[in-house]
Amino acid sequence: MRESINAVAMLVACVSTLVAVVFWFEDQPTQATWLWRIGSSVVVLAAVAVLLKMHVWAKPDLVPDFLGQEAKNIFERNGLCFAFSSSCEDGVFFVHAMFQNRFNCPCKARIAMRPVVGVHRSAVTPFQRPFQNFVFDIACDPGAFGIASIPLPVHRDQQGKKLTLQIGASVEYPPNKGKALRFNNGFPIRYDADFRRNAFWRTLKVVSMISLVYVHGHHFPPTVTFELPIGVAETVPPEITQSTCIRWTVGDNSLAT
């Protein structure tokens, strides 16, 4: 919601500024011209005030920001923030999704990752066959911080190379989010777990194009790149599957290891 408010406020500020400039440069202003001058200027100031409130006068967090302490490149979908890392454990390559809920109601999430495809993003084209789409299925308590891990087989031909994955996510709060506990946003994920673009952002993009004002956005899902290790397993034992560890919940006095 916060990201949506920021985008709308930015669009309103840009459009209103253009309108104000047009009418303030009118050589022979009429009463209607003055109304447009004053009205558009007020709208610009109101939009800027909203942006300042969202970015400068943000409330302090009510719970520790463990995710911010662990990662720099943080993503967000509908109130759940997450970041990625990788490791090699007992000869198996793992991709990890660290996550933390920003609200005081539990949520269920599905974070999907798929290899980048296409001529202009062909760095991982050789990995399309061995690396299929995979998902993290996560249940997160209010304000909780945790880590989900998925083992991936790495064929010897791909070991030592880079793998770039696109990110999509779906997050639900049944029945609602409740109150915010943390106020630092991550980079918005605008594609769901099936990699369908959010309807709000499609509409906003169309409106921005019509108004000739550019709103920051991406035509493709955001990506993350991993360095594939050498000497790891080419097949994953069936007993090694996705695991999820909740390392902190509201009321805990220490961070679980």
CYANA upper distance limits for C-alpha pairs under 8 A (distance plus 0.5 A):
  1 MET  CA      5 ILE  CA      6.72
  1 MET  CA     78 ASN  CA      7.61
  2 ARG  CA      6 ASN  CA      6.73
  2 ARG  CA     54 MET  CA      8.12
  2 ARG  CA    185 ASN  CA      8.36
  3 GLU  CA      7 ALA  CA      6.73
  3 GLU  CA    185 ASN  CA      8.24
  3 GLU  CA    188 PRO  CA      7.57
  4 SER  CA      8 VAL  CA      6.69
  5 ILE  CA      9 ALA  CA      6.48
  6 ASN  CA     10 MET  CA      6.57
  6 ASN  CA     50 VAL  CA      8.38
  6 ASN  CA     51 LEU  CA      6.78
  6 ASN  CA     54 MET  CA      7.92
  7 ALA  CA     11 LEU  CA      6.68
  7 ALA  CA    215 VAL  CA      7.70
  8 VAL  CA     12 VAL  CA      6.59
  8 VAL  CA    204 LEU  CA      8.45
  9 ALA  CA     13 ALA  CA      6.52
  9 ALA  CA     47 ALA  CA      5.62
  9 ALA  CA     48 VAL  CA      7.88
  9 ALA  CA     50 VAL  CA      7.27
  9 ALA  CA     51 LEU  CA      7.12
 10 MET  CA     14 CYS  CA      6.67
 10 MET  CA     47 ALA  CA      7.51
 10 MET  CA     48 VAL  CA      8.39
 10 MET  CA     51 LEU  CA      8.02
 10 MET  CA    215 VAL  CA      8.29
 11 LEU  CA     15 VAL  CA      6.66
 11 LEU  CA    208 SER  CA      7.61
 11 LEU  CA    213 VAL  CA      7.67
 11 LEU  CA    215 VAL  CA      7.25
 12 VAL  CA     16 SER  CA      6.40
 12 VAL  CA     43 VAL  CA      8.22
 12 VAL  CA     44 VAL  CA      7.81
 12 VAL  CA     47 ALA  CA      7.03
 13 ALA  CA     17 THR  CA      6.50
 13 ALA  CA     43 VAL  CA      7.67
 13 ALA  CA     44 VAL  CA      5.40
 13 ALA  CA     45 LEU  CA      8.38
 13 ALA  CA     47 ALA  CA      5.88
 13 ALA  CA     48 VAL  CA      7.22
 14 CYS  CA     18 LEU  CA      6.89
 14 CYS  CA     44 VAL  CA      8.33
 14 CYS  CA    213 VAL  CA      7.30
 15 VAL  CA     19 VAL  CA      6.85
 15 VAL  CA    211 SER  CA      7.58
 15 VAL  CA    213 VAL  CA      7.42
 16 SER  CA     20 ALA  CA      6.51
 16 SER  CA     40 SER  CA      5.78
 16 SER  CA     41 SER  CA      7.64
 16 SER  CA     43 VAL  CA      6.98
 16 SER  CA     44 VAL  CA      6.17
 17 THR  CA     21 VAL  CA      6.60
 17 THR  CA     40 SER  CA      7.55
 17 THR  CA     41 SER  CA      7.78
 17 THR  CA     44 VAL  CA      6.75
 18 LEU  CA     22 VAL  CA      6.83
 19 VAL  CA     23 PHE  CA      6.92
 19 VAL  CA     36 TRP  CA      8.44
 19 VAL  CA     40 SER  CA      7.00
 20 ALA  CA     24 TRP  CA      6.37
 20 ALA  CA     36 TRP  CA      7.70
 20 ALA  CA     37 ARG  CA      6.02
 20 ALA  CA     40 SER  CA      5.83
 20 ALA  CA     41 SER  CA      6.59
 21 VAL  CA     25 PHE  CA      6.72
 22 VAL  CA     26 GLU  CA      7.33
 23 PHE  CA     29 PRO  CA      8.46
 23 PHE  CA     33 THR  CA      6.70
 23 PHE  CA     34 TRP  CA      8.36
 23 PHE  CA     36 TRP  CA      7.21
 23 PHE  CA     37 ARG  CA      6.24
 24 TRP  CA     37 ARG  CA      6.53
 26 GLU  CA     33 THR  CA      8.30
 29 PRO  CA     33 THR  CA      5.78
 29 PRO  CA     34 TRP  CA      7.01
 30 THR  CA     34 TRP  CA      6.85
 31 GLN  CA     35 LEU  CA      6.85
 32 ALA  CA     36 TRP  CA      6.81
 33 THR  CA     37 ARG  CA      6.64
 34 TRP  CA     38 ILE  CA      6.58
 35 LEU  CA     39 GLY  CA      6.30
 36 TRP  CA     40 SER  CA      6.27
 37 ARG  CA     41 SER  CA      6.61
 38 ILE  CA     42 VAL  CA      6.63
 39 GLY  CA     43 VAL  CA      6.78
 40 SER  CA     44 VAL  CA      6.70
 41 SER  CA     45 LEU  CA      6.79
 42 VAL  CA     46 ALA  CA      6.63
 43 VAL  CA     47 ALA  CA      6.64
 44 VAL  CA     48 VAL  CA      6.67
 45 LEU  CA     49 ALA  CA      6.58
 46 ALA  CA     50 VAL  CA      6.84
 47 ALA  CA     51 LEU  CA      6.87
 48 VAL  CA     52 LEU  CA      6.65
 49 ALA  CA     53 LYS  CA      6.59
 50 VAL  CA     54 MET  CA      6.71
 51 LEU  CA     55 HIS  CA      6.63
 52 LEU  CA     56 VAL  CA      5.67
 52 LEU  CA     57 TRP  CA      7.09
 53 LYS  CA     57 TRP  CA      5.29
 53 LYS  CA     58 ALA  CA      6.90
 54 MET  CA     58 ALA  CA      6.21
 58 ALA  CA    183 PHE  CA      7.42
 59 LYS  CA    183 PHE  CA      7.15
 60 PRO  CA    182 ARG  CA      8.05
 60 PRO  CA    183 PHE  CA      7.59
 61 ASP  CA     65 ASP  CA      7.96
 61 ASP  CA    181 LEU  CA      6.46
 61 ASP  CA    182 ARG  CA      5.07
 61 ASP  CA    183 PHE  CA      6.46
 62 LEU  CA    181 LEU  CA      5.48
 62 LEU  CA    182 ARG  CA      6.61
 63 VAL  CA    143 GLY  CA      7.48
 63 VAL  CA    181 LEU  CA      6.50
 63 VAL  CA    182 ARG  CA      6.94
 63 VAL  CA    250 VAL  CA      7.99
 64 PRO  CA    182 ARG  CA      8.45
 65 ASP  CA     69 GLN  CA      7.08
 65 ASP  CA    182 ARG  CA      7.65
 66 PHE  CA     70 GLU  CA      6.92
 66 PHE  CA    100 GLN  CA      8.15
 66 PHE  CA    145 PHE  CA      7.22
 67 LEU  CA     71 ALA  CA      6.55
 67 LEU  CA     81 CYS  CA      8.36
 67 LEU  CA     82 PHE  CA      7.86
 67 LEU  CA     83 ALA  CA      8.24
 67 LEU  CA     98 MET  CA      7.47
 67 LEU  CA     99 PHE  CA      7.10
 67 LEU  CA    100 GLN  CA      6.78
 67 LEU  CA    145 PHE  CA      7.52
 68 GLY  CA     72 LYS  CA      7.01
 68 GLY  CA     74 ILE  CA      8.18
 71 ALA  CA     83 ALA  CA      6.97
 72 LYS  CA     83 ALA  CA      8.48
 73 ASN  CA     83 ALA  CA      6.82
 73 ASN  CA    186 GLY  CA      8.38
 73 ASN  CA    187 PHE  CA      8.44
 74 ILE  CA     81 CYS  CA      7.08
 74 ILE  CA     82 PHE  CA      6.15
 74 ILE  CA     83 ALA  CA      5.36
 74 ILE  CA    186 GLY  CA      5.38
 74 ILE  CA    187 PHE  CA      6.62
 75 PHE  CA     81 CYS  CA      6.06
 75 PHE  CA     82 PHE  CA      5.80
 75 PHE  CA     83 ALA  CA      6.57
 75 PHE  CA    185 ASN  CA      8.41
 75 PHE  CA    186 GLY  CA      4.85
 75 PHE  CA    187 PHE  CA      4.87
 75 PHE  CA    188 PRO  CA      6.36
 75 PHE  CA    189 ILE  CA      7.03
 76 GLU  CA     80 LEU  CA      6.02
 76 GLU  CA     81 CYS  CA      4.73
 76 GLU  CA     82 PHE  CA      6.66
 76 GLU  CA    185 ASN  CA      7.27
 76 GLU  CA    186 GLY  CA      5.20
 76 GLU  CA    187 PHE  CA      6.13
 76 GLU  CA    188 PRO  CA      5.44
 76 GLU  CA    189 ILE  CA      6.32
 77 ARG  CA     81 CYS  CA      7.11
 77 ARG  CA    169 ALA  CA      6.92
 77 ARG  CA    170 SER  CA      7.42
 77 ARG  CA    171 VAL  CA      6.94
 77 ARG  CA    188 PRO  CA      6.47
 77 ARG  CA    189 ILE  CA      5.84
 77 ARG  CA    190 ARG  CA      7.94
 78 ASN  CA    170 SER  CA      8.41
 78 ASN  CA    171 VAL  CA      6.50
 78 ASN  CA    172 GLU  CA      8.17
 79 GLY  CA    101 ASN  CA      6.89
 79 GLY  CA    102 ARG  CA      5.95
 79 GLY  CA    103 PHE  CA      7.25
 79 GLY  CA    171 VAL  CA      8.29
 79 GLY  CA    177 LYS  CA      8.45
 80 LEU  CA     99 PHE  CA      7.41
 80 LEU  CA    100 GLN  CA      6.50
 80 LEU  CA    101 ASN  CA      5.23
 80 LEU  CA    102 ARG  CA      6.53
 80 LEU  CA    171 VAL  CA      7.62
 81 CYS  CA     99 PHE  CA      6.02
 81 CYS  CA    100 GLN  CA      5.90
 81 CYS  CA    101 ASN  CA      6.85
 81 CYS  CA    102 ARG  CA      7.69
 81 CYS  CA    185 ASN  CA      7.91
 81 CYS  CA    186 GLY  CA      6.52
 82 PHE  CA     97 ALA  CA      6.89
 82 PHE  CA     98 MET  CA      5.81
 82 PHE  CA     99 PHE  CA      4.58
 82 PHE  CA    100 GLN  CA      6.92
 82 PHE  CA    186 GLY  CA      8.27
 83 ALA  CA     97 ALA  CA      6.16
 83 ALA  CA     98 MET  CA      5.74
 83 ALA  CA     99 PHE  CA      7.03
 84 PHE  CA     95 VAL  CA      7.70
 84 PHE  CA     96 HIS  CA      6.04
 84 PHE  CA     97 ALA  CA      5.18
 84 PHE  CA     98 MET  CA      6.64
 84 PHE  CA    224 VAL  CA      8.23
 85 SER  CA     95 VAL  CA      6.54
 85 SER  CA     96 HIS  CA      5.62
 85 SER  CA     97 ALA  CA      7.15
 85 SER  CA     98 MET  CA      8.36
 85 SER  CA    226 PHE  CA      8.44
 86 SER  CA     93 PHE  CA      7.87
 86 SER  CA     94 PHE  CA      6.02
 86 SER  CA     95 VAL  CA      4.95
 86 SER  CA     96 HIS  CA      6.07
 86 SER  CA    226 PHE  CA      7.69
 87 SER  CA     93 PHE  CA      6.51
 87 SER  CA     94 PHE  CA      5.83
 87 SER  CA     95 VAL  CA      7.22
 87 SER  CA     96 HIS  CA      8.32
 88 CYS  CA     92 VAL  CA      5.91
 88 CYS  CA     93 PHE  CA      5.07
 88 CYS  CA     94 PHE  CA      6.54
 88 CYS  CA    229 PRO  CA      8.04
 88 CYS  CA    232 VAL  CA      7.94
 89 GLU  CA     93 PHE  CA      7.06
 89 GLU  CA     94 PHE  CA      7.82
 91 GLY  CA    231 GLY  CA      7.69
 91 GLY  CA    232 VAL  CA      5.31
 91 GLY  CA    233 ALA  CA      6.32
 92 VAL  CA    151 PRO  CA      7.14
 92 VAL  CA    152 LEU  CA      7.82
 92 VAL  CA    153 PRO  CA      7.82
 92 VAL  CA    232 VAL  CA      5.91
 92 VAL  CA    233 ALA  CA      5.80
 92 VAL  CA    236 VAL  CA      7.60
 93 PHE  CA    151 PRO  CA      6.22
 93 PHE  CA    152 LEU  CA      6.11
 93 PHE  CA    153 PRO  CA      7.26
 93 PHE  CA    154 VAL  CA      7.84
 93 PHE  CA    228 LEU  CA      8.47
 93 PHE  CA    229 PRO  CA      7.94
 93 PHE  CA    232 VAL  CA      6.82
 93 PHE  CA    233 ALA  CA      7.75
 94 PHE  CA    149 SER  CA      6.80
 94 PHE  CA    150 ILE  CA      5.98
 94 PHE  CA    151 PRO  CA      4.87
 94 PHE  CA    152 LEU  CA      6.42
 95 VAL  CA    149 SER  CA      6.21
 95 VAL  CA    150 ILE  CA      5.93
 95 VAL  CA    151 PRO  CA      6.98
 95 VAL  CA    152 LEU  CA      7.83
 96 HIS  CA    147 ILE  CA      7.04
 96 HIS  CA    148 ALA  CA      6.10
 96 HIS  CA    149 SER  CA      4.89
 96 HIS  CA    150 ILE  CA      7.03
 97 ALA  CA    136 PHE  CA      8.17
 97 ALA  CA    147 ILE  CA      6.11
 97 ALA  CA    148 ALA  CA      5.64
 97 ALA  CA    149 SER  CA      6.88
 98 MET  CA    145 PHE  CA      7.99
 98 MET  CA    146 GLY  CA      6.28
 98 MET  CA    147 ILE  CA      4.82
 98 MET  CA    148 ALA  CA      6.90
 99 PHE  CA    145 PHE  CA      6.18
 99 PHE  CA    146 GLY  CA      5.98
 99 PHE  CA    147 ILE  CA      6.69
100 GLN  CA    140 CYS  CA      8.06
100 GLN  CA    143 GLY  CA      6.78
100 GLN  CA    144 ALA  CA      5.93
100 GLN  CA    145 PHE  CA      4.78
100 GLN  CA    146 GLY  CA      7.01
101 ASN  CA    106 PRO  CA      8.26
101 ASN  CA    107 CYS  CA      8.19
101 ASN  CA    140 CYS  CA      7.10
101 ASN  CA    141 ASP  CA      7.64
101 ASN  CA    142 PRO  CA      6.55
101 ASN  CA    143 GLY  CA      5.05
101 ASN  CA    144 ALA  CA      6.07
101 ASN  CA    145 PHE  CA      7.35
102 ARG  CA    142 PRO  CA      7.98
102 ARG  CA    143 GLY  CA      6.00
102 ARG  CA    180 ALA  CA      6.29
102 ARG  CA    181 LEU  CA      5.92
102 ARG  CA    182 ARG  CA      5.39
102 ARG  CA    183 PHE  CA      7.63
103 PHE  CA    142 PRO  CA      6.30
103 PHE  CA    143 GLY  CA      6.23
103 PHE  CA    177 LYS  CA      6.42
103 PHE  CA    178 GLY  CA      6.73
103 PHE  CA    179 LYS  CA      6.07
103 PHE  CA    180 ALA  CA      4.83
103 PHE  CA    181 LEU  CA      5.66
103 PHE  CA    182 ARG  CA      7.49
104 ASN  CA    141 ASP  CA      8.39
104 ASN  CA    142 PRO  CA      4.76
104 ASN  CA    143 GLY  CA      6.35
104 ASN  CA    177 LYS  CA      7.29
104 ASN  CA    178 GLY  CA      6.13
104 ASN  CA    179 LYS  CA      6.10
104 ASN  CA    180 ALA  CA      6.82
104 ASN  CA    181 LEU  CA      6.79
105 CYS  CA    141 ASP  CA      7.28
105 CYS  CA    142 PRO  CA      5.22
105 CYS  CA    143 GLY  CA      8.33
105 CYS  CA    173 TYR  CA      7.46
105 CYS  CA    176 ASN  CA      7.62
105 CYS  CA    177 LYS  CA      5.78
105 CYS  CA    178 GLY  CA      6.07
105 CYS  CA    179 LYS  CA      8.19
106 PRO  CA    139 ALA  CA      7.96
106 PRO  CA    140 CYS  CA      6.10
106 PRO  CA    141 ASP  CA      4.81
106 PRO  CA    142 PRO  CA      5.32
106 PRO  CA    173 TYR  CA      6.85
106 PRO  CA    174 PRO  CA      8.17
106 PRO  CA    177 LYS  CA      8.08
107 CYS  CA    139 ALA  CA      6.50
107 CYS  CA    140 CYS  CA      5.88
107 CYS  CA    141 ASP  CA      7.11
107 CYS  CA    142 PRO  CA      8.18
107 CYS  CA    171 VAL  CA      7.26
107 CYS  CA    172 GLU  CA      6.04
107 CYS  CA    173 TYR  CA      5.06
107 CYS  CA    174 PRO  CA      7.39
107 CYS  CA    177 LYS  CA      8.38
108 LYS  CA    137 ASP  CA      8.22
108 LYS  CA    138 ILE  CA      6.31
108 LYS  CA    139 ALA  CA      5.07
108 LYS  CA    140 CYS  CA      6.80
108 LYS  CA    171 VAL  CA      6.28
108 LYS  CA    172 GLU  CA      5.91
108 LYS  CA    173 TYR  CA      7.16
109 ALA  CA    136 PHE  CA      8.35
109 ALA  CA    137 ASP  CA      6.48
109 ALA  CA    138 ILE  CA      5.55
109 ALA  CA    139 ALA  CA      6.85
109 ALA  CA    140 CYS  CA      8.37
109 ALA  CA    169 ALA  CA      7.64
109 ALA  CA    170 SER  CA      6.11
109 ALA  CA    171 VAL  CA      4.82
109 ALA  CA    172 GLU  CA      6.90
110 ARG  CA    135 VAL  CA      6.87
110 ARG  CA    136 PHE  CA      6.04
110 ARG  CA    137 ASP  CA      5.22
110 ARG  CA    138 ILE  CA      6.73
110 ARG  CA    169 ALA  CA      6.10
110 ARG  CA    170 SER  CA      5.79
110 ARG  CA    171 VAL  CA      7.06
110 ARG  CA    193 ALA  CA      6.68
111 ILE  CA    135 VAL  CA      5.88
111 ILE  CA    136 PHE  CA      5.52
111 ILE  CA    137 ASP  CA      7.21
111 ILE  CA    167 ILE  CA      7.72
111 ILE  CA    168 GLY  CA      6.44
111 ILE  CA    169 ALA  CA      4.80
111 ILE  CA    170 SER  CA      7.04
111 ILE  CA    193 ALA  CA      6.45
112 ALA  CA    133 ASN  CA      7.56
112 ALA  CA    134 PHE  CA      6.32
112 ALA  CA    135 VAL  CA      4.74
112 ALA  CA    136 PHE  CA      6.94
112 ALA  CA    167 ILE  CA      6.34
112 ALA  CA    168 GLY  CA      5.55
112 ALA  CA    169 ALA  CA      6.33
112 ALA  CA    193 ALA  CA      5.58
112 ALA  CA    194 ASP  CA      8.02
113 MET  CA    133 ASN  CA      6.16
113 MET  CA    134 PHE  CA      6.06
113 MET  CA    135 VAL  CA      6.68
113 MET  CA    165 LEU  CA      6.30
113 MET  CA    166 GLN  CA      5.95
113 MET  CA    167 ILE  CA      5.39
113 MET  CA    168 GLY  CA      6.97
114 ARG  CA    131 PHE  CA      8.34
114 ARG  CA    132 GLN  CA      7.03
114 ARG  CA    133 ASN  CA      4.87
114 ARG  CA    134 PHE  CA      7.18
114 ARG  CA    165 LEU  CA      5.64
114 ARG  CA    166 GLN  CA      5.79
114 ARG  CA    167 ILE  CA      7.45
115 PRO  CA    124 VAL  CA      7.26
115 PRO  CA    125 THR  CA      8.27
115 PRO  CA    127 PHE  CA      7.68
115 PRO  CA    128 GLN  CA      6.72
115 PRO  CA    131 PHE  CA      7.37
115 PRO  CA    132 GLN  CA      7.66
115 PRO  CA    133 ASN  CA      7.50
115 PRO  CA    163 LEU  CA      7.88
115 PRO  CA    164 THR  CA      6.56
115 PRO  CA    165 LEU  CA      5.01
115 PRO  CA    166 GLN  CA      6.72
116 VAL  CA    121 ARG  CA      6.75
116 VAL  CA    122 SER  CA      7.77
116 VAL  CA    124 VAL  CA      6.86
116 VAL  CA    125 THR  CA      7.69
116 VAL  CA    164 THR  CA      6.55
116 VAL  CA    165 LEU  CA      6.02
116 VAL  CA    166 GLN  CA      6.48
117 VAL  CA    121 ARG  CA      6.38
117 VAL  CA    122 SER  CA      6.54
117 VAL  CA    124 VAL  CA      7.69
117 VAL  CA    125 THR  CA      6.48
117 VAL  CA    128 GLN  CA      8.21
118 GLY  CA    122 SER  CA      6.18
118 GLY  CA    125 THR  CA      8.14
121 ARG  CA    125 THR  CA      8.35
123 ALA  CA    162 LYS  CA      8.24
123 ALA  CA    163 LEU  CA      8.18
123 ALA  CA    164 THR  CA      8.07
124 VAL  CA    128 GLN  CA      7.60
124 VAL  CA    162 LYS  CA      7.68
124 VAL  CA    163 LEU  CA      6.15
124 VAL  CA    164 THR  CA      6.71
126 PRO  CA    158 GLN  CA      8.48
127 PHE  CA    131 PHE  CA      6.06
127 PHE  CA    158 GLN  CA      7.77
127 PHE  CA    163 LEU  CA      7.96
128 GLN  CA    132 GLN  CA      7.06
130 PRO  CA    153 PRO  CA      8.35
130 PRO  CA    154 VAL  CA      8.04
130 PRO  CA    155 HIS  CA      7.68
131 PHE  CA    152 LEU  CA      8.48
135 VAL  CA    193 ALA  CA      8.46
136 PHE  CA    148 ALA  CA      7.34
136 PHE  CA    149 SER  CA      8.26
136 PHE  CA    150 ILE  CA      7.99
136 PHE  CA    242 GLN  CA      8.14
138 ILE  CA    148 ALA  CA      7.91
138 ILE  CA    244 THR  CA      7.92
140 CYS  CA    144 ALA  CA      6.66
140 CYS  CA    145 PHE  CA      8.27
140 CYS  CA    146 GLY  CA      8.40
140 CYS  CA    246 ILE  CA      8.40
141 ASP  CA    249 THR  CA      7.39
142 PRO  CA    249 THR  CA      7.64
142 PRO  CA    250 VAL  CA      7.43
143 GLY  CA    181 LEU  CA      7.00
143 GLY  CA    182 ARG  CA      8.23
143 GLY  CA    249 THR  CA      6.85
143 GLY  CA    250 VAL  CA      6.68
144 ALA  CA    246 ILE  CA      7.55
144 ALA  CA    247 ARG  CA      8.17
144 ALA  CA    248 TRP  CA      6.01
144 ALA  CA    249 THR  CA      4.81
144 ALA  CA    250 VAL  CA      6.96
145 PHE  CA    246 ILE  CA      6.51
145 PHE  CA    247 ARG  CA      6.24
145 PHE  CA    248 TRP  CA      5.62
145 PHE  CA    249 THR  CA      7.02
146 GLY  CA    244 THR  CA      7.70
146 GLY  CA    245 CYS  CA      5.98
146 GLY  CA    246 ILE  CA      4.56
146 GLY  CA    247 ARG  CA      5.41
146 GLY  CA    248 TRP  CA      7.22
147 ILE  CA    244 THR  CA      6.25
147 ILE  CA    245 CYS  CA      5.84
147 ILE  CA    246 ILE  CA      6.99
147 ILE  CA    247 ARG  CA      7.89
148 ALA  CA    242 GLN  CA      7.57
148 ALA  CA    243 SER  CA      6.16
148 ALA  CA    244 THR  CA      4.68
148 ALA  CA    245 CYS  CA      6.82
149 SER  CA    242 GLN  CA      5.99
149 SER  CA    243 SER  CA      5.84
149 SER  CA    244 THR  CA      6.87
150 ILE  CA    241 THR  CA      6.97
150 ILE  CA    242 GLN  CA      5.08
150 ILE  CA    243 SER  CA      7.34
151 PRO  CA    236 VAL  CA      7.45
151 PRO  CA    240 ILE  CA      7.62
151 PRO  CA    241 THR  CA      7.08
151 PRO  CA    242 GLN  CA      7.37
152 LEU  CA    235 THR  CA      8.43
152 LEU  CA    236 VAL  CA      7.33
153 PRO  CA    232 VAL  CA      8.34
153 PRO  CA    233 ALA  CA      6.44
153 PRO  CA    234 GLU  CA      5.22
153 PRO  CA    235 THR  CA      5.41
153 PRO  CA    236 VAL  CA      6.18
154 VAL  CA    158 GLN  CA      6.98
154 VAL  CA    159 GLN  CA      6.85
154 VAL  CA    228 LEU  CA      8.04
154 VAL  CA    232 VAL  CA      7.24
154 VAL  CA    233 ALA  CA      6.84
154 VAL  CA    234 GLU  CA      5.31
154 VAL  CA    235 THR  CA      7.81
155 HIS  CA    159 GLN  CA      6.99
155 HIS  CA    233 ALA  CA      8.28
155 HIS  CA    234 GLU  CA      5.39
156 ARG  CA    230 ILE  CA      8.21
156 ARG  CA    231 GLY  CA      8.23
156 ARG  CA    234 GLU  CA      7.29
158 GLN  CA    162 LYS  CA      8.50
158 GLN  CA    228 LEU  CA      7.72
159 GLN  CA    228 LEU  CA      5.85
159 GLN  CA    229 PRO  CA      6.05
159 GLN  CA    230 ILE  CA      5.42
159 GLN  CA    231 GLY  CA      7.88
159 GLN  CA    232 VAL  CA      8.37
160 GLY  CA    227 GLU  CA      7.17
160 GLY  CA    228 LEU  CA      5.62
160 GLY  CA    229 PRO  CA      5.75
160 GLY  CA    230 ILE  CA      5.86
161 LYS  CA    227 GLU  CA      6.51
161 LYS  CA    228 LEU  CA      5.96
161 LYS  CA    229 PRO  CA      8.25
162 LYS  CA    225 THR  CA      7.13
162 LYS  CA    226 PHE  CA      6.11
162 LYS  CA    227 GLU  CA      5.12
162 LYS  CA    228 LEU  CA      6.24
163 LEU  CA    225 THR  CA      6.00
163 LEU  CA    226 PHE  CA      5.71
163 LEU  CA    227 GLU  CA      6.97
163 LEU  CA    228 LEU  CA      7.29
164 THR  CA    223 THR  CA      6.97
164 THR  CA    224 VAL  CA      6.15
164 THR  CA    225 THR  CA      4.68
164 THR  CA    226 PHE  CA      6.90
165 LEU  CA    223 THR  CA      5.84
165 LEU  CA    224 VAL  CA      5.98
165 LEU  CA    225 THR  CA      6.78
166 GLN  CA    221 PRO  CA      6.20
166 GLN  CA    222 PRO  CA      6.18
166 GLN  CA    223 THR  CA      4.83
166 GLN  CA    224 VAL  CA      7.14
167 ILE  CA    189 ILE  CA      7.94
167 ILE  CA    191 TYR  CA      8.16
167 ILE  CA    195 PHE  CA      8.48
167 ILE  CA    221 PRO  CA      6.40
167 ILE  CA    222 PRO  CA      6.30
167 ILE  CA    223 THR  CA      6.38
167 ILE  CA    224 VAL  CA      8.15
168 GLY  CA    189 ILE  CA      6.95
168 GLY  CA    190 ARG  CA      7.90
168 GLY  CA    191 TYR  CA      5.41
168 GLY  CA    192 ASP  CA      5.36
168 GLY  CA    193 ALA  CA      5.17
168 GLY  CA    194 ASP  CA      7.47
168 GLY  CA    195 PHE  CA      6.00
168 GLY  CA    221 PRO  CA      7.30
169 ALA  CA    189 ILE  CA      7.27
169 ALA  CA    191 TYR  CA      6.85
169 ALA  CA    192 ASP  CA      4.95
169 ALA  CA    193 ALA  CA      4.83
169 ALA  CA    194 ASP  CA      8.40
169 ALA  CA    195 PHE  CA      8.36
170 SER  CA    191 TYR  CA      8.47
170 SER  CA    192 ASP  CA      5.34
170 SER  CA    193 ALA  CA      5.77
173 TYR  CA    177 LYS  CA      5.91
189 ILE  CA    221 PRO  CA      7.80
189 ILE  CA    222 PRO  CA      7.76
190 ARG  CA    197 ARG  CA      6.23
190 ARG  CA    198 ASN  CA      5.80
190 ARG  CA    201 TRP  CA      7.70
190 ARG  CA    221 PRO  CA      7.73
191 TYR  CA    195 PHE  CA      5.40
191 TYR  CA    196 ARG  CA      5.64
191 TYR  CA    197 ARG  CA      4.87
191 TYR  CA    198 ASN  CA      6.24
191 TYR  CA    221 PRO  CA      6.91
192 ASP  CA    196 ARG  CA      5.97
192 ASP  CA    197 ARG  CA      7.11
192 ASP  CA    198 ASN  CA      7.60
195 PHE  CA    221 PRO  CA      8.17
197 ARG  CA    201 TRP  CA      7.91
197 ARG  CA    202 ARG  CA      7.52
198 ASN  CA    202 ARG  CA      6.98
199 ALA  CA    203 THR  CA      6.75
200 PHE  CA    204 LEU  CA      6.64
201 TRP  CA    205 LYS  CA      6.44
202 ARG  CA    206 VAL  CA      6.88
203 THR  CA    207 VAL  CA      6.74
204 LEU  CA    208 SER  CA      6.56
204 LEU  CA    215 VAL  CA      8.44
205 LYS  CA    209 MET  CA      6.72
205 LYS  CA    215 VAL  CA      7.31
205 LYS  CA    217 GLY  CA      8.42
206 VAL  CA    210 ILE  CA      6.73
207 VAL  CA    211 SER  CA      6.68
208 SER  CA    212 LEU  CA      6.49
208 SER  CA    213 VAL  CA      5.50
208 SER  CA    214 TYR  CA      6.25
208 SER  CA    215 VAL  CA      6.70
209 MET  CA    213 VAL  CA      6.65
209 MET  CA    214 TYR  CA      7.21
218 HIS  CA    222 PRO  CA      8.15
236 VAL  CA    240 ILE  CA      7.32
246 ILE  CA    256 ALA  CA      8.34
247 ARG  CA    255 LEU  CA      6.34
247 ARG  CA    256 ALA  CA      5.04
247 ARG  CA    257 THR  CA      7.22
248 TRP  CA    252 ASP  CA      6.73
248 TRP  CA    254 SER  CA      7.84
248 TRP  CA    255 LEU  CA      5.98
248 TRP  CA    256 ALA  CA      6.76
